Amino acid sequence: MYYNSYLNTAVKLIKEFDGSIPLQHFLKKHFASNKKFGSKDRKNITNLCYAYFRLGHSLKQLSVEEKILTGVFLTNQSSNDLLNYFKPDWNKNIQLALPQKLSIINYQFSITDIFPWKRELSEGIDHEKFCESFLIQPDLFLRIRPRYEKIVEKKLLHNNIEFREIGNSCIALNNSSKIDKLIDINKEAVVQDYNSQQTANFFQLQTANYTLQTLSVWDCCAGSGGKSIMLFDLNRNINITVTDIRKSILINLEKRFREAGIKKYQSFVADLSIENSKLKIQNFDLIVADVPCSGSGTWSRTPEALFFFSEKEIERFNKLQKNIINNVIPHLKKGGKLIYITCSVFKKENEEVVDFIRSTYNLKLEQMDILKGYDKKADTMFGASFTV
């Protein structure tokens, strides 16, 4: 029976996987070298692997097989043929609410075991609800760019793609929605998490006074450039400098900028974790520091990262973030603004770095917020804005 084959293959892959690369890349590589798996096989095996990792650090007493099946039961609401084969009684109750399901599995299990670092959480994060979010696949979010709202909506409706509108420019779709060939990505809409879009609330405060004049902006840890594109959409009179430690990322960013119609910018590789006394750049009206972090606020998308995370990494990221701040603040103009952003839920990466900025530099904290995503099928992020 192929259900046994699916489960055995998933067990084998989970035992081989060491967390050194994202799980999706590991699985893609495996399937590429094993052509016997059809699309349905790949989908089923992938779902089993993710069901296992979504349980995080809980149920360590179970075998890999039992933990996979438990994950399938807790993370699904629709009848599952594989679960019906192995656990028919569970499958009959698949639509029950989580508390009832937990009573059925009959294991010693607490939902808060999934994420064991409660004492490290930023203030205001509900530990239990955050843990529950790992059992739910987050949504896919699009930020529709100015003047393309009706065009994107029409394309989605025409192709029977279900979506939810959240405000004027944000829409949520099922994570498995196939939109790449329907929508002109980066030109018409940007794939961007809901709370990543909400960081615009920090930017709008900063761009409001520069509507009719050029604003110099440094996106110092730019990644693939999503926030720079958002800034450009808020105020097209900006002169953007983007840097990142990875050349490959900047190559991808430059492609996205072309697609987004951004021409006025400069980009270069910079390692801001070390002293950059020779960094020959201007001073800026606005510096956006979306710093490298644990990514813990995004782990419901990549639950394998939760599974392999070591608590000692929190301190390493804290030091890295402080080093970056030390290297960017000297390039902030008098009267300029600093935006500090993480996709972390850990206070050492969030509030403690804010305290460091306030105590070390003569900057005024204007705003600080945890952008909770665990109740929205979105990422959880942190942001703070400062003025010189």
C-alpha positions in Angstrom: 0.0 0.0 0.0 1.4 3.4 -1.0 0.4 5.0 2.3 3.1 2.8 4.0 5.5 4.0 1.3 4.7 7.6 1.9 5.2 7.3 5.7 8.4 5.3 5.4 9.8 7.8 2.9 8.9 10.7 5.1 10.6 9.0 8.1 13.7 8.4 6.1 13.9 12.0 4.9 13.3 13.4 8.4 16.1 11.3 9.8 18.5 12.4 7.1 17.6 16.1 7.3 20.0 18.1 9.5 18.6 21.6 9.2 21.6 23.0 7.3 19.4 24.1 4.4 15.7 24.9 4.3 13.5 21.8 4.3 11.9 22.8 0.9 15.3 22.8 -0.7 16.3 19.5 0.8 13.1 17.9 -0.4 13.4 19.4 -3.9 16.9 18.1 -4.2 15.8 14.6 -3.1 12.9 14.5 -5.5 15.0 15.7 -8.3 17.4 12.8 -7.9 14.5 10.3 -7.4 12.3 10.6 -10.5 10.0 7.8 -9.4 8.0 10.2 -7.3 5.1 11.8 -9.1 3.5 15.1 -8.2 1.0 13.5 -5.9 3.7 11.5 -4.2 5.9 14.6 -3.7 2.9 16.6 -2.2 2.0 13.8 0.2 5.5 13.2 1.4 6.2 16.9 1.8 3.1 17.4 3.9 4.1 14.5 6.2 7.5 16.0 6.8 6.1 19.4 7.6 3.5 17.9 9.9 6.3 16.4 11.9 8.3 19.6 12.2 5.2 21.7 13.0 5.1 20.0 16.4 8.5 21.6 17.2 10.0 20.4 20.5 6.9 18.6 21.7 6.3 14.8 21.9 10.0 13.9 22.0 9.0 10.6 23.5 7.2 9.4 20.3 8.7 7.6 17.4 9.1 9.6 14.2 6.2 7.7 12.7 3.8 8.5 15.6 4.9 12.1 15.7 4.2 12.5 11.9 0.7 11.0 12.3 0.0 13.2 15.3 1.1 16.2 13.4 -1.2 15.3 10.5 -4.1 15.0 12.9 -3.4 18.3 14.7 -2.6 20.4 11.6 -5.6 19.4 9.4 -9.3 20.0 9.5 -10.3 17.9 6.5 -10.5 14.1 6.2 -7.2 12.6 5.3 -6.9 9.3 3.4 -3.5 8.5 4.9 -4.6 9.3 8.4 -7.8 7.2 7.8 -5.6 4.3 6.9 -3.3 4.5 10.0 -5.6 6.2 12.5 -9.3 5.9 11.4 -10.6 7.0 14.8 -8.5 10.2 14.7 -9.6 10.8 11.1 -13.3 10.7 12.2 -12.6 13.5 14.5 -10.4 15.6 12.3 -12.8 18.6 12.3 -12.8 19.0 16.1 -11.3 22.0 17.7 -7.7 21.7 19.0 -8.5 21.2 22.7 -10.7 18.2 21.8 -8.1 16.8 19.5 -5.5 17.0 22.3 -7.7 15.0 24.6 -8.1 12.3 21.8 -4.4 11.7 21.1 -4.0 10.4 24.7 -0.3 11.5 24.9 1.3 13.5 27.6 1.4 16.7 25.6 1.2 20.4 26.3 0.8 22.9 23.4 3.5 25.1 24.9 6.1 22.4 24.5 6.2 23.3 20.8 8.1 26.5 21.5 10.0 26.1 24.8 11.6 29.6 25.2 8.7 31.4 26.9 11.0 33.4 29.2 12.8 34.8 26.1 9.7 36.2 24.5 9.1 39.9 23.9 6.5 41.5 26.2 3.0 41.2 25.0 3.3 38.0 23.0 0.8 35.3 24.1 3.0 32.1 24.4 0.1 29.7 24.1 -1.4 31.3 21.0 2.0 31.7 19.5 2.6 27.9 19.9 -0.8 27.1 18.4 0.1 29.1 15.3 2.8 26.5 14.4 0.0 24.1 13.7 -1.5 26.3 11.0 -0.1 27.0 7.5 0.3 30.8 7.2 -1.4 32.7 4.3 0.3 34.1 1.2 0.1 37.9 1.2 0.3 40.3 -1.6 0.9 44.0 -1.5 -0.8 45.5 -4.5 1.2 48.4 -5.9 -0.4 51.8 -6.5 -2.8 52.0 -9.5 -2.9 48.2 -10.0 -5.6 47.4 -7.4 -8.4 46.8 -9.9 -6.2 45.0 -12.3 -4.9 42.5 -9.8 -8.4 41.9 -8.3 -9.8 41.3 -11.8 -7.1 38.8 -12.6 -7.7 36.8 -9.4 -11.5 36.8 -9.9 -11.2 35.8 -13.5 -9.1 32.8 -12.6 -11.3 31.8 -9.6 -8.5 32.4 -7.1 -10.0 32.9 -3.6 -8.6 35.8 -1.7 -9.4 38.2 1.2 -8.9 41.9 1.1 -7.2 43.4 4.1 -7.3 47.2 3.7 -6.7 48.9 0.4 -3.6 47.2 -0.9 -3.2 44.0 1.0 -4.8 40.7 0.1 -4.4 37.2 1.6 -4.5 34.0 -0.3 -4.2 30.3 0.4 -0.5 29.6 0.6 -0.7 27.1 -2.2 -2.3 29.6 -4.6 -0.6 29.6 -8.0 -0.3 33.3 -9.0 3.1 33.6 -10.7 1.7 33.3 -14.2 -1.4 35.4 -13.4 0.1 38.5 -11.9 3.1 40.5 -13.0 5.0 40.1 -9.7 6.9 43.2 -8.6 5.3 45.4 -11.2 1.7 44.9 -10.2 2.0 43.3 -6.8 4.8 42.3 -4.4 4.7 39.1 -2.4 5.1 40.5 1.1 3.9 39.2 4.5 1.0 41.2 6.1 3.1 42.5 9.0 6.0 43.3 6.7 3.5 45.5 4.9 2.5 47.0 8.3 6.0 48.4 8.8 4.9 51.1 6.4 3.2 52.6 9.4 6.7 53.5 10.6 7.8 54.7 7.2 4.8 57.0 6.6 5.7 59.0 9.7 9.1 59.6 8.2 8.1 60.2 4.5 5.3 62.6 5.2 7.5 65.7 5.5 9.4 64.8 2.3 6.6 64.6 -0.2 7.9 67.4 -2.4 11.6 66.9 -2.0 14.1 64.1 -2.4 14.6 61.9 0.6 17.9 60.0 1.0 17.3 56.5 2.2 19.7 53.7 3.2 18.2 50.2 3.3 21.3 48.8 5.0 20.3 45.1 5.3 18.2 45.2 2.1 17.8 41.5 1.4 15.6 41.2 -1.7 14.5 44.8 -1.4 10.8 44.4 -0.5 10.8 47.3 2.0 12.7 49.6 -0.4 10.0 48.9 -3.1 7.4 49.8 -0.4 9.2 53.0 0.4 9.4 53.9 -3.3 5.6 53.4 -3.5 5.1 55.7 -0.5 7.3 58.5 -1.9 8.8 58.3 -5.4 11.0 61.3 -4.6 13.6 59.1 -2.8 17.2 58.4 -3.6 17.8 54.8 -2.4 21.0 53.2 -1.3 20.8 49.4 -0.7 23.4 47.2 0.8 23.7 43.6 1.9 26.5 41.2 2.9 25.5 38.8 0.1 26.2 39.7 -3.5 23.7 37.0 -4.8 20.9 38.7 -2.9 21.7 42.1 -4.4 21.7 40.5 -7.9 18.1 39.4 -7.1 17.3 42.8 -5.7 18.4 44.5 -8.9 16.2 42.3 -10.9 13.2 43.1 -8.7 14.0 46.8 -8.9 13.9 46.6 -12.7 10.6 44.9 -12.6 9.3 47.5 -10.1 10.5 50.4 -12.2 13.0 51.7 -9.7 15.9 53.3 -11.5 17.3 55.9 -9.1 19.4 53.9 -6.6 22.8 52.6 -5.8 23.8 49.2 -4.4 26.9 47.5 -3.1 28.0 44.7 -0.8 28.8 45.8 2.8 29.5 43.7 5.9 28.1 45.9 8.6 28.9 43.4 11.4 32.5 44.7 11.4 33.8 48.3 11.8 33.3 50.1 8.6 35.4 53.3 9.1 36.2 53.1 5.3 32.6 53.0 4.2 32.5 56.0 1.9 28.8 56.9 1.7 26.8 60.0 2.4 24.7 60.6 5.4 21.0 59.9 5.2 17.6 61.3 6.1 16.3 57.8 6.8 18.1 54.6 7.6 16.1 51.3 7.5 17.8 48.6 9.5 15.8 45.4 8.9 18.5 43.4 10.6 19.5 39.8 10.4 17.8 37.9 13.2 16.7 34.5 14.4 13.6 34.7 12.1 11.6 33.3 15.0 8.5 35.3 14.0 8.4 33.4 10.7 8.9 29.9 11.9 5.3 28.9 11.2 6.4 29.1 7.6 9.6 27.2 8.2 9.0 25.0 11.2 12.2 23.1 10.7 14.0 26.2 11.8 12.2 26.0 15.1 13.1 22.3 15.5 16.9 22.9 15.0 17.2 26.2 16.8 19.6 26.5 19.7 18.9 29.1 22.4 22.5 30.3 22.4 21.9 31.8 18.9 19.8 34.5 20.5 22.9 36.1 22.1 24.8 35.8 18.8 22.1 37.7 17.0 21.9 40.3 19.7 25.6 41.1 19.4 25.4 41.1 15.6 22.5 43.6 15.7 24.3 45.9 18.0 27.4 45.8 15.7 25.2 46.8 12.7 23.6 49.6 14.6 27.0 50.9 15.7 28.1 51.0 12.0 25.0 52.7 10.6 24.1 55.4 13.1 27.2 57.5 12.2 25.6 57.9 8.7 22.4 59.3 10.0 21.9 63.0 9.3 21.1 65.5 12.1 17.3 65.4 12.3 17.2 62.1 10.5 15.3 58.9 11.3 16.3 55.3 12.1 13.9 52.4 11.7 14.9 49.2 13.5 13.0 46.0 12.3 13.3 42.3 13.1 11.1 39.3 12.4 11.9 37.9 15.8 9.8 37.3 18.9 12.8 37.3 21.3 13.2 40.4 23.6 17.0 40.2 23.3 16.7 41.0 19.6 13.9 43.5 20.1 13.5 45.6 23.3 17.0 45.0 24.5 18.5 46.4 21.3 16.1 49.4 21.5 17.4 50.0 25.1 21.0 49.7 23.7 20.2 52.3 21.0 18.7 54.7 23.5 21.4 54.4 26.1 24.4 54.5 23.7 23.3 57.2 21.3 21.4 60.4 21.6 18.4 59.2 19.8 14.7 59.6 20.8 12.4 56.6 20.6 9.3 57.7 18.7 7.4 54.4 18.4 7.9 50.7 19.3 5.5 47.9 18.5 5.2 44.1 18.3 3.4 43.3 15.1 1.6 40.1 16.1 0.9 37.7 13.3 0.1 34.5 15.1 -3.6 35.4 15.2 -3.7 36.5 11.5 -1.9 33.5 9.8 1.0 35.9 9.3 4.5 36.6 10.5 5.2 38.3 13.9 7.6 41.2 13.6 9.0 44.0 15.7 9.7 47.6 14.8 11.0 50.8 16.4 11.6 54.3 15.1 14.1 56.8 16.4 15.0 60.4 15.7 18.3 62.1 16.1 
